[in-house]
Amino acid sequence: MEYLNVDDISKAIIGLIRAGAVFRFVYCMVRLQGAEEEQAQYRKRAKNTVLFYVIAESIWQIRDIVMYYYK
């Protein structure tokens, strides 16, 4: 029986974050095409999704740098 370590768990979380951000962005773009009165709202949500993704990726890169430094 193999045990999960921190690196395996972090890779799974990164995958979930990436998939969730992509699906959320696609959903906002699809809704942006159909809803004229709510375009500003979905445009802002899409922008916030991209911002969240950039920040999340930055956090994981910083974590990798720190883990490399202390190994």
N, C-alpha and C positions, 0 to 999 in steps of 0.2 A: 504494500500500500504506500503510495507516494503522498507526501504532504505538500500542500501549497506553501510557497514562501511569499514574501512581500513583493518580490518582483513579478510573480505570476498574477497576484491580485492587482497590482498597479497596471499591468498590461490589460487585464480585463476591464478595469475602470476606464482606461484611456479609450479602449474600443467602444465601450458604451457611450462615452461622452462624444466621440466622433460620430457614431451612428445617430445619436439623438440630435446633435446639432445639424447634421445633414438633413434628416427627416423634418426637423422643425423649419429649416430654411426652405426646403421644397414645399412644405405645407403653406408657409407664408406667401411664397411666390404664386402658388396655385390660387390661393384665396385673393391675392392681389389682382389677379386677372379677372375675377368674377364680381367682386364687390366694389362698386364705384364709390359709394358713400363711406366705406371703411378703408380706403386705400392708404390714407396717412397712418392709420393704426397698424396695418399689416406691414407697411414699409418700415415703421419704427421697430416693430417686433423682429423683422428680418435683420435690421441693423444691429439690434441688441443680441440676436443669436450669433451673428458674426463676431461681435465684440466678446461675448462669452467664450466662444471657441478660441479666439486668440489668447485671451487671458488664461484659459484652462491649459492650452498647449504650453504657454510660457511657464506656468507653475510646474508642469511635469518636466520641462527642460531644466529648470532651476533645481528641481529635486534630483535629476540625473547628474547634474554638475556636482552637487553636494555629496551625493553617494559616491561618485568617482573620486572626489577629493579625500574623503575619509576612509576609503578602502585601503 
